[in-house]
Amino acid sequence: MNEVTKPVKDQARKSKIESYDISRSDETLHLATDLAKFIKDNKLTTTVQGKEFVNVEGWQYAGSRLGIVPIVDHVINVSTETELKYQAKVTLFDLRSGHTVGAGFAVCSNKESGKKFYQEFAIMSMAQTRAIGKAYRNILAWIIRAAGYEPTPAEEMEYGGNQPEVKPALTVAPAATPATVAAEATPMKAVPAEPTEAPAPAIAYATAAQKEEIIRLLNHPVITRQEKTKMLLNINRLDEERANQAVAKLRKAIEDRENGESAAA
């Protein structure tokens, strides 16, 4: 009895992951098409007054396809007694050329609409997020426009609109007679001042020089792509001490691997 054999289907080949060169307009136009699909599929836009603005994740995707990653240079506390405010600076690093190709500054304050009750870490985080979007916007705005979206990061938009504040009408109360004022007056009592808590020490994040040294070491041939990706995803969270540890660990891994040993970075 002959066995019936079923044809074996060829395994589907995985599509090749493309990377683009920002200096070639034909490639970046293909990126705009890919970007439009990615943003739509992942719902990475915010609609403001009928227009679609791309969230920072969409800008980061465009940058990653070009090999451009953001590095937080600094976050400065510029708060006052009545306002919680942070300023951030982000630079863009080209992994191919090893050079800085852009930068962006941004601020965030609890005086902004809808942020009155934000905690300090949220204000600081939003300043960084805005700076990342601004840095990418400075060099990639035309690609976002070519993808069919507004060339301004969504995080920069004022969601509450620009409606003028309507103040309630003032009502004039009748003046009180001196006798009434004297009767209603009550003696004032001294209230002890509440002790104020000492502000928490600011986190000393890794400096730009430390981050550039880490990236330089990550570009060494013995460092794997997986190790490089893992480090780059966390580089903006490193403080100065952990950055020094990362540099020392990378140097040791490179030295060991060049000498024929196997060490994880």
N, C-alpha and C positions, 0 to 999 in steps of 0.2 A: 504494500500500500504506500503510495507516494504521499509524502508529507507536504502539506501546503505551506509554503514559506511566504511570510509577509515581507514586503520590501521595507528595508530599514531606511528611515528618513535621515537625511543628513542633519547633523546638529546645526542649529542656527548660529551663524557667526555673530559674535558680539560687535556692535558698532564701535568703530574707532573713536576714541575721545579726541576731539580736535582742540587745538590751542590756536590762538590768533595773534597776529602781530599788529599792534596799534599803528605802526608806520605804514601799513598797506591798507589803503581805503577799500579795496575789493574784499579783503578778508573781514574787515570790521563791519561791512554791510551785511555779510553773511552772519556775523555775530548779532547784529541787530535783529535779524529774523529769528535766530535761535533764542535771543533774549526775550522777544515779545511772547513767544510760546511759553517759555519758562515762567515769566511773570504772570501770565494769564492762568496757566495750569496750577500755580501755587498761590494764586490770589494775593500777590505782593503789592497791591496798590491801595491807596486811600483816596476816596472821592471827596473833593472840596469844591463847592460851588459848581458842580457838574463836570469838573475836570479831574482826570486821573493822575495822581502823583505816586511815583514808585517809592516803596519803603526801602530802608537801608539795605535789607537783605538782597533786593534786586540789584542795587548798585554794587554790592560785594560780589555777587555772582558774575556781573559783567567784568569786574576787575580780575577775578580769579581766572576767567577764561583767557585773559591777557597776561597772566603771570604777575599781576600787580597786587601786592598785599598791603594792608594798612598797619601802621605802627603808631601807637599813642606816644607822642614825645613827652607831653606833660599835662597834668590837670591841676589848675591853680584855684585855690579857694579865694574868691574876691568878695566874700560876703561882708555885709555891714551889720549894725545892730538891728536893723529892721528888715533886712533882706538876706535870704540864703541864695548864694550865686556862685557858680563855678565856670571857669573858662578852660577849654581843652584845645590842644593842638595835635593834629594827626598828620604824619607824612606818609606818602605812598612809595613803596620800595619795589623796584622791578627785579624779579628774581633772575631774569635772563641777563640783564646788563650789570646787575649789582649796584645800580645807582638809584638815588631818590628822584622821582619823576613828578612829584606833586605834593601839595600840602593844603590843609584846611584848618581854619579856626572856628570855634563856636562857643556859645555861652548858653547857660540855662539858669533860670531864676524861679523862685517860688512866687514871684510877683506876676508871673504870666498867668493868663486865663486858664483855669482848671488845675493849677499846680499849687494852690495855696496850702494844701495839707500834705504835700509830698515830703517824704523823709529825705534826709541829707544825701544818703547813698543814691536815691533815685534821681535827684537833681544832678549829682556828679556823673552818674551813668548816662543820663540823657545828653549832657554836654559832650561826652565822648562819642555817643551815637551820632549826634548832629555833626561833629567834626569829621567823622568817617564819611558820612554822606556828602559833606561839603567838599572834602578833598577829592573824592571821586567825581563829584559834579564839575569841578574845575577842569578836568581833563576828558571826561566821558559824556558830557551833557549832550553832545551832538549824536552820540550813539543811542542814548535813551530817547531823544527826539525822533531819530530814524526808526526806532522800535514802536513809535506811535504814542509816546507818553510825554507828560510835561517834564521839562529838564530841570526841575527843582525837587530835591529830596522831600518826601512827605513830612519828615520830622521838622522841617523848617516852616511848615505852613501853620497858620493860626486857625485851628479848627472851630473856635468859637465865633469866627466871623469878625467883621469890623463895625458892628453896630454900635452907635453911640450909646453911652450909658444914660438911662433915664432916671433922673433923680426925683424923689417924691416932693410934692409941693410942700412948702414950709407953712406951718400954722402958727399964728401968733397968739400966745396965751395971755390973758389979762394980767396986768401987773399986780403982784400981791402987796397988800398994805403992810406997813412996818410992824403992826401988832401981830399979823399973821406970821410974818417971817420970824419974829422973835419967839412965837409960840412953837413953831415947827423946828427951830434950831435945836440941835442936840450936841452935847459935848463930844469932842473928837477924842478917840482913844489911840494911843500909840500901838502900832502893830509891829512886832519884830520882823525884820526882813528874813525871807526864806533863804537858806543857804543855796548858793548856785553850784551846780556840778561843774567840775573842771572839764573843759572840752577834750574829747578823745584825741589822742595824737594822730596826725595825718599819716596815712600810709605812704612810705617812700617807694614809689613804683620804680621799676627798672629804668635806667636812663637810656637815651637814644644811642649812646655809645655802646652800652651793654647789649642792646638789641641788635645793633649792626654787627657786633662781634659774634653773637649767637648765629645770626643769619649767614655770616661769612663761614663759620665752622660747619653749618648745615649743608653748605654747597660743596663740601669736600666729597670726593668720589666714594669714599668708604661708608658714608652715611646713607642709609637706605631711605627710599621715598616715604615709607611708612613712618620712620622716625622723624623725618623732616616735617611731614604734615602734622604729626602729633604736637611737635614743639611749636610750630607756627600758630596752631589754633589756640595755644595757651600763652603765647609770648606776651600779650598785653595784660595778663593777670599776674605776671611775676613781679615781686618786689626786688629791691636791690640785692638782698642776701640770696634769694633763690636764683636770681639771674647769675650771680657769681658762681653758685653751685652748678648751674647748668653749663656755664662756660668751662669750668674745671672738668666736669663729667664728659663733655664733648671732646675736649683736648685729650683726655686719657683714653677715650674710646678710639679716637683717630690714631693715637700713638700705638695702642695695643694691636689694632687691626693692621697697621702698617708693618708691625713686627710679626704678623702671622697669627695673633691671638684673636679670639672672638669675644667681644664685649658689647653689651647693649648700651646705646647712648641714652 
